[in-house]
Amino acid sequence: MRLARRTLLAGLAVPSVARAQAWPSRPIRLVIPFPPGGTTDILARHIAPPLGAALGQPIVLENRSGGAGAVGVVETLRASADGHTICLTISTLITAALLTKQPYNPVTDVAPILHLANVANILVVNKALPVRSVPELIAYAKANPGRLSYGSPGIGTSVHLSGEMFAQAAGIEMVHVPYRGGGPALADLVGGQLQLMFGNASSTLPFVRADQVRALAVTAATRQAYAPELPTIAEAAIPGFAIVEWYAFLGPAGMPAPIVERLNREIMAIVGTPEGRAKLLELGAEIVGGTPAEFGAFLRADLARMEALVTKANLRAN
């Protein structure tokens, strides 16, 4: 599978040094490509106030959901590359471009700012479902083929891919129901319209702790500090199973390097404090960090990895 080179960039005539010196000259728009209530939204609302204080301009949050995050990403990449529009997005930056036709290249059309964190998913089921472990879930699915529905924030998210990989590895049939965000999917899981979900830990943990859903396992390669009692899917039933969602800040390609580096430093300073680390741990997020260049290298490697996974799993948008 090959991605054609695409571009949203035009008219970058203003010298980058001059733009960097004047920045920020007005409020900064932070695009969230998912609706309120999901993991991306929670993380953005945690970081935005102190980031605005550090930069001397307010951070204006804008939820632009749809297309598994692609709508918000496209909105960001179409903006001026002057540092006044940035985006907190997730792994679907890559998978949306692989599974559906998008007007951007996930490597060449973005300015990598910061690989913020990785978040594992938690396999949770509606409490009415008569299963209490991963092996019991697999046995139930085999006895009731096609009767289990799982939700996701959209096609190509790690939540969706976790379900696809789980079904293939376990040899079961499940119906995927894509939503415009994790919040609406979790609400339907609690309400019984869905039977299970591989929900991001950040948005799913409150439902687990409130005893609204039953947690069976985590999708990471190792047990997680926020719920050490939960086994991994690999140790519970499917050896080698592992997938997480990554979260990152980016902007349109062509953003001046001084602006990119300033954003990288300020955000890392916020999440690097004891309070910041504790907050992200509470949300089930593992801080990654690193430089913009390191995030750029990660994007190139992840594109190659996901191309191979999508091809092997024969995944399609519809």
N, C-alpha and C positions, 0 to 999 in steps of 0.2 A: 504494500500500500504506500503510495507517495502523496505528499501534500504539495500542491502547486504553490509557488510563491505568490502571495497576494499582498496588497498594500492599501492602507487607509491614509497614508501620509501625503501631504501636499502643502506647498507654500511655506516652508520653514525658512523664511528669509531673514528673520530677526536674529542677529548674532547671539549665540548661546551664552556667551560671557555676559552680555548686557542683560539678558533675561534673568540670568542667575543672580546678578547683583541687585535687581529690583524685586526679587522674590522673598517672601510672598507679599504682594501688594494689595491683595483682597482675600476674602474667605476662600478656603480650599474645599473643593467638592470631593467627597469620598463616596464613590459609587459602591453599593452593595448589590451584587447580582442576584440576590435572593430576597424573599419577603421577610418581614419582621418575625422573630421567634426562632429562627434557625441558628446554627452554629456561627456562620459568617456574620450575621447580624449581631449576635451576642459579643463576639470578639471585637467587631468594629466599634460598638458602643462603649466597650471597656477602654479602648485605646484612644478614641477621638478626643475626649475632653483634655487629658494631659498633653496630647500632641498639639492641640490648638494653643494651649497655654505656652508650650515651649516655643512655638513658631510665631506667636504674637498675632495670630489670626484665627478666627473660629473655623472649626471643621464642620461643614454642612453635610450631613448624611443623606444619601439619596438611594432608596431601594428601587432597583430596576430589574425586576425578576423576569424569567422566561428563558426557554431554550437551554435549560440546565446551566444557567449562568452566562450564556453567550450574549444575551441582550444587553446586560450590563457591561460586559467586556467590550462589545462593539461600541456602545455609547462612550466608554472611556477612550478607546483608541481613535475615535473620530474627533476628540477634543484637541484643542491646542496643546502642543507639547511644552507648555511654559511652566508646568509644575502646579497648576491650580486645579487640575482634575487628576485624581488617582483612583485606584480601585483595590479593594481587598477581595481577592478571588480564590478559587480552589482548583483542584486537579482537573476539573472539567474545562479549564482553559485549553488543555491538550485534547481530551477525549471528545469534546464538542466539535473540534475541528476535524477529528478523524471520523466521527460517525455521521456528521451532517455537513452540508455545504455552508461554509462560513466565509465572510469577506475579510478574514485576517489570517495571517500565519502566526501560530502561537510562539514562535521563536524570534522571527525577524521583525515583526510589527509591534513588539512591546519593549518597554524600558524596564528591565528587572530591577526592583528596588530591594526587596527583602523576602527571603524564605522564612516566614514567621514561625510556623509550627506544623507538626503532624498530629492528627487526631485519629485514633482508632475508632472503629464502629463497634456497637454492641448489638448482638443478636437478641432481640426482644420479641415477645409474643403477647397477643391479647390474653388476658387472664382466664378467659373462658376456654381457651384451647387446652386440651387435656395432655399437655407435655411439660416436663420439668427438666429436660436435659436435651443436648443435641442429638444423641442417639434416638431418644424417644421422638423427637421432631422428625427425623429422617424416616423412622418406622411409620409414623402417622402419615407422612407425605406419600410413602409408597403404598399405603393401604387406601389412600384417598387421592389418587392422581388428578392433578389439575384443580383441586378444590382449595388450595392454599393461595392466597394473594398477598404479595408484599409490596410496600410502597417505597418510593424514593423521591428525592428532590428533583429528579429529572434524569433523562437518559445520559449515560456516560459518567455520572457521579460515582464515587467509590461505593456509595450505598447501593446503587444499581449493579455495579460490577461485582460487589460482594455477593449479591443474590444470584447473579448469573454464574459466577464461579462455584458457589456453594451447590447450586442445583446440578451443574454438570459433574462436579466431583462426587456428589452423593448419589447421582443417578435418579433424580426425582424431577417431577414437573411442578412448576409454580407459575402463577400469573403475575407479571410485573405491572404495577400501576404507577406511572410517573405523575408527579405533582409539580407545582411551580416553586416548591420549597419544602424544607424539612418540617416546618411547623404544621402546615395543613395535613401532611402525611401522618405525623404523630397523633394529631387530633383524631383522625379517622381510625388509627390503630386502637386508641383508647376506646373509641365509640363502637368498635366491632366491625367497621366496614372493611378493615384489613385484618389478617390473622398474624402477620409477623412483619418485621422490618430489621434491617441492619443499620440502625440509626447512629449518626455521629454521636460520640460520647458527650460532647458539650451540650447538645440540645436534648439528648435522651436521658442523661443521668437524673435530672429533676423528676422525670416521670417514674424512673425506677425507684428513687428514694421516697417518692410519694405513694408507692405501692399501686400505681395505676397500670403498670405493665410488668411482665415477668422477664427478667434477664437470664439468658442461658449461657452466653459466652462472649468473648471479644474477638475481633478479627485480626488483631496484631499478632506478631510472632511470639511475643512474650506477654505474661500477665501484666496488668496495669495497676499502678500504685493507688489509683482512686477506687478500685474495686478488686483487691487481690484475691478475693474469694471466687471470682469468675474465671473459669478455665479459658484457654484459647480454643478456638475451633480446631486447631491442629492437634492439641493434646486430647480433646474430647472425642474427636471422630475422624478428622481428615488431616493426616500428616502433611506438613508442608504448606498448609493454607495460611496465607498472610496477605493483608491489604490494609492500607491506611489512606486517609485523605490528607493532602497537604494544603496549607493556607499561605497566601503570599500577597505582598503589595507590589503593584506594578503601575506603570503609566504608559502613555503613548511613546513609541520609538522617537528618538530625537530630543528627549528631555536632557537639559544640560547636566553634565556629570556632577557639578557641585550641588545641584538641587537633589539629585538622586542620592548622593552620599550623605547629605544633611538629613534627608528623610530616613535613611537607613540608620544613622546614628541615633536620632531622636526616638524612633520607635523601639530600637533595642534598649535604649536607656530606660524607657517606660516598662518594658516587660522584664528587664534585667534586675529590677529592684526585688527585694524579698517579697514585698506586697504584690508586685506584678507577677512574679513566678508563682506565688501561692494562688493568685486569681486564675492563672491559666491552668494550674494543676487542678483546681476546683472544677474547671470546665472540661477537664480530660484532655488538655492540649499539652504536647511535649514541645518546648521551645527548640527551634533549630538554629536560627540566626545565620551569621556569615555575611560576606560582602555581596554587593550587587553582581560582581563578576562571578562569584561562586554560584549565585542563584541562576545566572545566565547559563553556566555550564550544566547545572542541574536540569534546566528546562530542555536543553538539547538531548541530554541523556534520557530524560523521562519521555520525550517524544519518541525516541527509538524504542524504548521499552514498551510503551503503550501501543505503538504500531504493531509490534510483535504479538502482544496479548490480544488485541482486537482481531487481528488476522487469525490467530490460533483458535479463538473462541467463536469466530464467525459472527461477531456482533454487528447488528445493524440498527439504525435509528427506529425502524418500524418493524 
